[in-house]
Amino acid sequence: MDAPNSVSSNEPLIALIKSSLSGNGAPSFGQLVLYTSFGVVKGRPGFAFIQALLNHTEASSEFEIPPEVIELSDVTVEHDSNHLATASFERLYVRMDDVQGFAILGAAG
């Protein structure tokens, strides 16, 4: 019974992302910042994640994102541990229950 609570605790994040999307699915902000259990994650919401938010069924089912996961593109992670100061990824998937806070940076450009 923990799953519904963890999903509902991220409703503000999902609502923020949904409300920032234009008609074609492009976010109105530059980057999404997630404060997670392993560090600070900066990136843009991924295509498959946005398609799922918009309920578009054209997206290939092989790239279907589970509702408890957020897909980010062009990601930088500032790790909390000293042995991995910063890492960059083309695409990163973060469990929503790892997100402890969030912010948005800049306008899309």
Phi and psi in radians as a Rosetta constraint file:
Dihedral C 1 N 2 CA 2 C 2 CIRCULARHARMONIC -1.315 0.35
Dihedral N 2 CA 2 C 2 N 3 CIRCULARHARMONIC -0.467 0.35
Dihedral C 2 N 3 CA 3 C 3 CIRCULARHARMONIC -1.019 0.35
Dihedral N 3 CA 3 C 3 N 4 CIRCULARHARMONIC -0.816 0.35
Dihedral C 3 N 4 CA 4 C 4 CIRCULARHARMONIC -1.072 0.35
Dihedral N 4 CA 4 C 4 N 5 CIRCULARHARMONIC -0.640 0.35
Dihedral C 4 N 5 CA 5 C 5 CIRCULARHARMONIC -1.174 0.35
Dihedral N 5 CA 5 C 5 N 6 CIRCULARHARMONIC -0.718 0.35
Dihedral C 5 N 6 CA 6 C 6 CIRCULARHARMONIC -1.201 0.35
Dihedral N 6 CA 6 C 6 N 7 CIRCULARHARMONIC -0.602 0.35
Dihedral C 6 N 7 CA 7 C 7 CIRCULARHARMONIC -1.222 0.35
Dihedral N 7 CA 7 C 7 N 8 CIRCULARHARMONIC -0.783 0.35
Dihedral C 7 N 8 CA 8 C 8 CIRCULARHARMONIC -1.178 0.35
Dihedral N 8 CA 8 C 8 N 9 CIRCULARHARMONIC -0.472 0.35
Dihedral C 8 N 9 CA 9 C 9 CIRCULARHARMONIC -1.209 0.35
Dihedral N 9 CA 9 C 9 N 10 CIRCULARHARMONIC -0.287 0.35
Dihedral C 9 N 10 CA 10 C 10 CIRCULARHARMONIC -1.808 0.35
Dihedral N 10 CA 10 C 10 N 11 CIRCULARHARMONIC 0.161 0.35
Dihedral C 10 N 11 CA 11 C 11 CIRCULARHARMONIC -0.999 0.35
Dihedral N 11 CA 11 C 11 N 12 CIRCULARHARMONIC -0.682 0.35
Dihedral C 11 N 12 CA 12 C 12 CIRCULARHARMONIC -1.063 0.35
Dihedral N 12 CA 12 C 12 N 13 CIRCULARHARMONIC -0.665 0.35
Dihedral C 12 N 13 CA 13 C 13 CIRCULARHARMONIC -1.142 0.35
Dihedral N 13 CA 13 C 13 N 14 CIRCULARHARMONIC -0.830 0.35
Dihedral C 13 N 14 CA 14 C 14 CIRCULARHARMONIC -1.097 0.35
Dihedral N 14 CA 14 C 14 N 15 CIRCULARHARMONIC -0.747 0.35
Dihedral C 14 N 15 CA 15 C 15 CIRCULARHARMONIC -1.099 0.35
Dihedral N 15 CA 15 C 15 N 16 CIRCULARHARMONIC -0.700 0.35
Dihedral C 15 N 16 CA 16 C 16 CIRCULARHARMONIC -1.091 0.35
Dihedral N 16 CA 16 C 16 N 17 CIRCULARHARMONIC -0.813 0.35
Dihedral C 16 N 17 CA 17 C 17 CIRCULARHARMONIC -1.121 0.35
Dihedral N 17 CA 17 C 17 N 18 CIRCULARHARMONIC -0.834 0.35
Dihedral C 17 N 18 CA 18 C 18 CIRCULARHARMONIC -1.018 0.35
Dihedral N 18 CA 18 C 18 N 19 CIRCULARHARMONIC -0.771 0.35
Dihedral C 18 N 19 CA 19 C 19 CIRCULARHARMONIC -1.224 0.35
Dihedral N 19 CA 19 C 19 N 20 CIRCULARHARMONIC -0.332 0.35
Dihedral C 19 N 20 CA 20 C 20 CIRCULARHARMONIC -1.583 0.35
Dihedral N 20 CA 20 C 20 N 21 CIRCULARHARMONIC -0.096 0.35
Dihedral C 20 N 21 CA 21 C 21 CIRCULARHARMONIC -1.432 0.35
Dihedral N 21 CA 21 C 21 N 22 CIRCULARHARMONIC 2.371 0.35
Dihedral C 21 N 22 CA 22 C 22 CIRCULARHARMONIC -1.378 0.35
Dihedral N 22 CA 22 C 22 N 23 CIRCULARHARMONIC 3.127 0.35
Dihedral C 22 N 23 CA 23 C 23 CIRCULARHARMONIC -1.032 0.35
Dihedral N 23 CA 23 C 23 N 24 CIRCULARHARMONIC -0.538 0.35
Dihedral C 23 N 24 CA 24 C 24 CIRCULARHARMONIC -1.607 0.35
Dihedral N 24 CA 24 C 24 N 25 CIRCULARHARMONIC 0.080 0.35
Dihedral C 24 N 25 CA 25 C 25 CIRCULARHARMONIC 1.620 0.35
Dihedral N 25 CA 25 C 25 N 26 CIRCULARHARMONIC 0.039 0.35
Dihedral C 25 N 26 CA 26 C 26 CIRCULARHARMONIC -1.407 0.35
Dihedral N 26 CA 26 C 26 N 27 CIRCULARHARMONIC 2.301 0.35
Dihedral C 26 N 27 CA 27 C 27 CIRCULARHARMONIC -1.269 0.35
Dihedral N 27 CA 27 C 27 N 28 CIRCULARHARMONIC 2.634 0.35
Dihedral C 27 N 28 CA 28 C 28 CIRCULARHARMONIC -1.489 0.35
Dihedral N 28 CA 28 C 28 N 29 CIRCULARHARMONIC -0.033 0.35
Dihedral C 28 N 29 CA 29 C 29 CIRCULARHARMONIC -1.962 0.35
Dihedral N 29 CA 29 C 29 N 30 CIRCULARHARMONIC 2.861 0.35
Dihedral C 29 N 30 CA 30 C 30 CIRCULARHARMONIC -1.367 0.35
Dihedral N 30 CA 30 C 30 N 31 CIRCULARHARMONIC -0.969 0.35
Dihedral C 30 N 31 CA 31 C 31 CIRCULARHARMONIC -2.404 0.35
Dihedral N 31 CA 31 C 31 N 32 CIRCULARHARMONIC 2.637 0.35
Dihedral C 31 N 32 CA 32 C 32 CIRCULARHARMONIC -1.781 0.35
Dihedral N 32 CA 32 C 32 N 33 CIRCULARHARMONIC 2.292 0.35
Dihedral C 32 N 33 CA 33 C 33 CIRCULARHARMONIC -1.935 0.35
Dihedral N 33 CA 33 C 33 N 34 CIRCULARHARMONIC 2.163 0.35
Dihedral C 33 N 34 CA 34 C 34 CIRCULARHARMONIC -1.986 0.35
Dihedral N 34 CA 34 C 34 N 35 CIRCULARHARMONIC 2.237 0.35
Dihedral C 34 N 35 CA 35 C 35 CIRCULARHARMONIC -1.643 0.35
Dihedral N 35 CA 35 C 35 N 36 CIRCULARHARMONIC 1.938 0.35
Dihedral C 35 N 36 CA 36 C 36 CIRCULARHARMONIC -2.001 0.35
Dihedral N 36 CA 36 C 36 N 37 CIRCULARHARMONIC 3.088 0.35
Dihedral C 36 N 37 CA 37 C 37 CIRCULARHARMONIC -1.184 0.35
Dihedral N 37 CA 37 C 37 N 38 CIRCULARHARMONIC -0.343 0.35
Dihedral C 37 N 38 CA 38 C 38 CIRCULARHARMONIC -1.922 0.35
Dihedral N 38 CA 38 C 38 N 39 CIRCULARHARMONIC -0.077 0.35
Dihedral C 38 N 39 CA 39 C 39 CIRCULARHARMONIC 2.627 0.35
Dihedral N 39 CA 39 C 39 N 40 CIRCULARHARMONIC -2.982 0.35
Dihedral C 39 N 40 CA 40 C 40 CIRCULARHARMONIC -1.653 0.35
Dihedral N 40 CA 40 C 40 N 41 CIRCULARHARMONIC 2.208 0.35
Dihedral C 40 N 41 CA 41 C 41 CIRCULARHARMONIC -1.992 0.35
Dihedral N 41 CA 41 C 41 N 42 CIRCULARHARMONIC 2.197 0.35
Dihedral C 41 N 42 CA 42 C 42 CIRCULARHARMONIC -2.120 0.35
Dihedral N 42 CA 42 C 42 N 43 CIRCULARHARMONIC 2.266 0.35
Dihedral C 42 N 43 CA 43 C 43 CIRCULARHARMONIC -3.043 0.35
Dihedral N 43 CA 43 C 43 N 44 CIRCULARHARMONIC -3.012 0.35
Dihedral C 43 N 44 CA 44 C 44 CIRCULARHARMONIC -1.954 0.35
Dihedral N 44 CA 44 C 44 N 45 CIRCULARHARMONIC 2.498 0.35
Dihedral C 44 N 45 CA 45 C 45 CIRCULARHARMONIC -0.983 0.35
Dihedral N 45 CA 45 C 45 N 46 CIRCULARHARMONIC 2.354 0.35
Dihedral C 45 N 46 CA 46 C 46 CIRCULARHARMONIC -1.315 0.35
Dihedral N 46 CA 46 C 46 N 47 CIRCULARHARMONIC 2.780 0.35
Dihedral C 46 N 47 CA 47 C 47 CIRCULARHARMONIC -0.989 0.35
Dihedral N 47 CA 47 C 47 N 48 CIRCULARHARMONIC -0.884 0.35
Dihedral C 47 N 48 CA 48 C 48 CIRCULARHARMONIC -1.112 0.35
Dihedral N 48 CA 48 C 48 N 49 CIRCULARHARMONIC -0.656 0.35
Dihedral C 48 N 49 CA 49 C 49 CIRCULARHARMONIC -1.125 0.35
Dihedral N 49 CA 49 C 49 N 50 CIRCULARHARMONIC -0.784 0.35
Dihedral C 49 N 50 CA 50 C 50 CIRCULARHARMONIC -1.132 0.35
Dihedral N 50 CA 50 C 50 N 51 CIRCULARHARMONIC -0.734 0.35
Dihedral C 50 N 51 CA 51 C 51 CIRCULARHARMONIC -1.047 0.35
Dihedral N 51 CA 51 C 51 N 52 CIRCULARHARMONIC -0.693 0.35
Dihedral C 51 N 52 CA 52 C 52 CIRCULARHARMONIC -1.143 0.35
Dihedral N 52 CA 52 C 52 N 53 CIRCULARHARMONIC -0.694 0.35
Dihedral C 52 N 53 CA 53 C 53 CIRCULARHARMONIC -1.107 0.35
Dihedral N 53 CA 53 C 53 N 54 CIRCULARHARMONIC -0.651 0.35
Dihedral C 53 N 54 CA 54 C 54 CIRCULARHARMONIC -1.467 0.35
Dihedral N 54 CA 54 C 54 N 55 CIRCULARHARMONIC -0.008 0.35
Dihedral C 54 N 55 CA 55 C 55 CIRCULARHARMONIC 1.037 0.35
Dihedral N 55 CA 55 C 55 N 56 CIRCULARHARMONIC 0.624 0.35
Dihedral C 55 N 56 CA 56 C 56 CIRCULARHARMONIC -1.457 0.35
Dihedral N 56 CA 56 C 56 N 57 CIRCULARHARMONIC 2.249 0.35
Dihedral C 56 N 57 CA 57 C 57 CIRCULARHARMONIC -1.669 0.35
Dihedral N 57 CA 57 C 57 N 58 CIRCULARHARMONIC -0.064 0.35
Dihedral C 57 N 58 CA 58 C 58 CIRCULARHARMONIC -1.179 0.35
Dihedral N 58 CA 58 C 58 N 59 CIRCULARHARMONIC -0.420 0.35
Dihedral C 58 N 59 CA 59 C 59 CIRCULARHARMONIC -1.060 0.35
Dihedral N 59 CA 59 C 59 N 60 CIRCULARHARMONIC 2.448 0.35
Dihedral C 59 N 60 CA 60 C 60 CIRCULARHARMONIC -1.090 0.35
Dihedral N 60 CA 60 C 60 N 61 CIRCULARHARMONIC 2.364 0.35
Dihedral C 60 N 61 CA 61 C 61 CIRCULARHARMONIC -1.170 0.35
Dihedral N 61 CA 61 C 61 N 62 CIRCULARHARMONIC -0.335 0.35
Dihedral C 61 N 62 CA 62 C 62 CIRCULARHARMONIC -1.243 0.35
Dihedral N 62 CA 62 C 62 N 63 CIRCULARHARMONIC -0.297 0.35
Dihedral C 62 N 63 CA 63 C 63 CIRCULARHARMONIC -1.893 0.35
Dihedral N 63 CA 63 C 63 N 64 CIRCULARHARMONIC 0.347 0.35
Dihedral C 63 N 64 CA 64 C 64 CIRCULARHARMONIC -1.140 0.35
Dihedral N 64 CA 64 C 64 N 65 CIRCULARHARMONIC 2.275 0.35
Dihedral C 64 N 65 CA 65 C 65 CIRCULARHARMONIC -1.698 0.35
Dihedral N 65 CA 65 C 65 N 66 CIRCULARHARMONIC 2.205 0.35
Dihedral C 65 N 66 CA 66 C 66 CIRCULARHARMONIC -1.075 0.35
Dihedral N 66 CA 66 C 66 N 67 CIRCULARHARMONIC 2.587 0.35
Dihedral C 66 N 67 CA 67 C 67 CIRCULARHARMONIC -1.105 0.35
Dihedral N 67 CA 67 C 67 N 68 CIRCULARHARMONIC -0.340 0.35
Dihedral C 67 N 68 CA 68 C 68 CIRCULARHARMONIC -1.598 0.35
Dihedral N 68 CA 68 C 68 N 69 CIRCULARHARMONIC 0.186 0.35
Dihedral C 68 N 69 CA 69 C 69 CIRCULARHARMONIC -2.227 0.35
Dihedral N 69 CA 69 C 69 N 70 CIRCULARHARMONIC 2.441 0.35
Dihedral C 69 N 70 CA 70 C 70 CIRCULARHARMONIC -1.943 0.35
Dihedral N 70 CA 70 C 70 N 71 CIRCULARHARMONIC 2.319 0.35
Dihedral C 70 N 71 CA 71 C 71 CIRCULARHARMONIC -1.689 0.35
Dihedral N 71 CA 71 C 71 N 72 CIRCULARHARMONIC 2.292 0.35
Dihedral C 71 N 72 CA 72 C 72 CIRCULARHARMONIC -2.162 0.35
Dihedral N 72 CA 72 C 72 N 73 CIRCULARHARMONIC 2.546 0.35
Dihedral C 72 N 73 CA 73 C 73 CIRCULARHARMONIC -2.017 0.35
Dihedral N 73 CA 73 C 73 N 74 CIRCULARHARMONIC 2.719 0.35
Dihedral C 73 N 74 CA 74 C 74 CIRCULARHARMONIC 0.869 0.35
Dihedral N 74 CA 74 C 74 N 75 CIRCULARHARMONIC 1.104 0.35
Dihedral C 74 N 75 CA 75 C 75 CIRCULARHARMONIC -1.775 0.35
Dihedral N 75 CA 75 C 75 N 76 CIRCULARHARMONIC 2.463 0.35
Dihedral C 75 N 76 CA 76 C 76 CIRCULARHARMONIC -2.116 0.35
Dihedral N 76 CA 76 C 76 N 77 CIRCULARHARMONIC 2.312 0.35
Dihedral C 76 N 77 CA 77 C 77 CIRCULARHARMONIC -2.047 0.35
Dihedral N 77 CA 77 C 77 N 78 CIRCULARHARMONIC 2.141 0.35
Dihedral C 77 N 78 CA 78 C 78 CIRCULARHARMONIC -1.736 0.35
Dihedral N 78 CA 78 C 78 N 79 CIRCULARHARMONIC 1.735 0.35
Dihedral C 78 N 79 CA 79 C 79 CIRCULARHARMONIC -1.219 0.35
Dihedral N 79 CA 79 C 79 N 80 CIRCULARHARMONIC 2.578 0.35
Dihedral C 79 N 80 CA 80 C 80 CIRCULARHARMONIC -1.283 0.35
Dihedral N 80 CA 80 C 80 N 81 CIRCULARHARMONIC -0.475 0.35
Dihedral C 80 N 81 CA 81 C 81 CIRCULARHARMONIC -1.426 0.35
Dihedral N 81 CA 81 C 81 N 82 CIRCULARHARMONIC 2.693 0.35
Dihedral C 81 N 82 CA 82 C 82 CIRCULARHARMONIC -1.326 0.35
Dihedral N 82 CA 82 C 82 N 83 CIRCULARHARMONIC -0.465 0.35
Dihedral C 82 N 83 CA 83 C 83 CIRCULARHARMONIC -1.328 0.35
Dihedral N 83 CA 83 C 83 N 84 CIRCULARHARMONIC -0.283 0.35
Dihedral C 83 N 84 CA 84 C 84 CIRCULARHARMONIC -2.294 0.35
Dihedral N 84 CA 84 C 84 N 85 CIRCULARHARMONIC 1.483 0.35
Dihedral C 84 N 85 CA 85 C 85 CIRCULARHARMONIC -1.125 0.35
Dihedral N 85 CA 85 C 85 N 86 CIRCULARHARMONIC -0.906 0.35
Dihedral C 85 N 86 CA 86 C 86 CIRCULARHARMONIC -2.525 0.35
Dihedral N 86 CA 86 C 86 N 87 CIRCULARHARMONIC 2.507 0.35
Dihedral C 86 N 87 CA 87 C 87 CIRCULARHARMONIC -2.433 0.35
Dihedral N 87 CA 87 C 87 N 88 CIRCULARHARMONIC 2.633 0.35
Dihedral C 87 N 88 CA 88 C 88 CIRCULARHARMONIC -2.144 0.35
Dihedral N 88 CA 88 C 88 N 89 CIRCULARHARMONIC 2.505 0.35
Dihedral C 88 N 89 CA 89 C 89 CIRCULARHARMONIC -2.428 0.35
Dihedral N 89 CA 89 C 89 N 90 CIRCULARHARMONIC 2.526 0.35
Dihedral C 89 N 90 CA 90 C 90 CIRCULARHARMONIC -1.188 0.35
Dihedral N 90 CA 90 C 90 N 91 CIRCULARHARMONIC -0.698 0.35
Dihedral C 90 N 91 CA 91 C 91 CIRCULARHARMONIC -2.545 0.35
Dihedral N 91 CA 91 C 91 N 92 CIRCULARHARMONIC 2.425 0.35
Dihedral C 91 N 92 CA 92 C 92 CIRCULARHARMONIC -2.437 0.35
Dihedral N 92 CA 92 C 92 N 93 CIRCULARHARMONIC 2.465 0.35
Dihedral C 92 N 93 CA 93 C 93 CIRCULARHARMONIC -1.991 0.35
Dihedral N 93 CA 93 C 93 N 94 CIRCULARHARMONIC 2.201 0.35
Dihedral C 93 N 94 CA 94 C 94 CIRCULARHARMONIC -2.109 0.35
Dihedral N 94 CA 94 C 94 N 95 CIRCULARHARMONIC 2.295 0.35
Dihedral C 94 N 95 CA 95 C 95 CIRCULARHARMONIC -1.205 0.35
Dihedral N 95 CA 95 C 95 N 96 CIRCULARHARMONIC 2.357 0.35
Dihedral C 95 N 96 CA 96 C 96 CIRCULARHARMONIC -1.054 0.35
Dihedral N 96 CA 96 C 96 N 97 CIRCULARHARMONIC -0.531 0.35
Dihedral C 96 N 97 CA 97 C 97 CIRCULARHARMONIC -1.273 0.35
Dihedral N 97 CA 97 C 97 N 98 CIRCULARHARMONIC -0.163 0.35
Dihedral C 97 N 98 CA 98 C 98 CIRCULARHARMONIC -1.478 0.35
Dihedral N 98 CA 98 C 98 N 99 CIRCULARHARMONIC -0.256 0.35
Dihedral C 98 N 99 CA 99 C 99 CIRCULARHARMONIC -1.422 0.35
Dihedral N 99 CA 99 C 99 N 100 CIRCULARHARMONIC 2.129 0.35
Dihedral C 99 N 100 CA 100 C 100 CIRCULARHARMONIC -1.841 0.35
Dihedral N 100 CA 100 C 100 N 101 CIRCULARHARMONIC -0.277 0.35
Dihedral C 100 N 101 CA 101 C 101 CIRCULARHARMONIC -3.016 0.35
Dihedral N 101 CA 101 C 101 N 102 CIRCULARHARMONIC 2.951 0.35
Dihedral C 101 N 102 CA 102 C 102 CIRCULARHARMONIC -2.699 0.35
Dihedral N 102 CA 102 C 102 N 103 CIRCULARHARMONIC 2.816 0.35
Dihedral C 102 N 103 CA 103 C 103 CIRCULARHARMONIC -2.680 0.35
Dihedral N 103 CA 103 C 103 N 104 CIRCULARHARMONIC 2.885 0.35
Dihedral C 103 N 104 CA 104 C 104 CIRCULARHARMONIC -2.109 0.35
Dihedral N 104 CA 104 C 104 N 105 CIRCULARHARMONIC 2.591 0.35
Dihedral C 104 N 105 CA 105 C 105 CIRCULARHARMONIC -2.141 0.35
Dihedral N 105 CA 105 C 105 N 106 CIRCULARHARMONIC 2.295 0.35
Dihedral C 105 N 106 CA 106 C 106 CIRCULARHARMONIC 1.011 0.35
Dihedral N 106 CA 106 C 106 N 107 CIRCULARHARMONIC 2.945 0.35
Dihedral C 106 N 107 CA 107 C 107 CIRCULARHARMONIC -1.571 0.35
Dihedral N 107 CA 107 C 107 N 108 CIRCULARHARMONIC 2.634 0.35
Dihedral C 107 N 108 CA 108 C 108 CIRCULARHARMONIC -1.118 0.35
Dihedral N 108 CA 108 C 108 N 109 CIRCULARHARMONIC 2.508 0.35
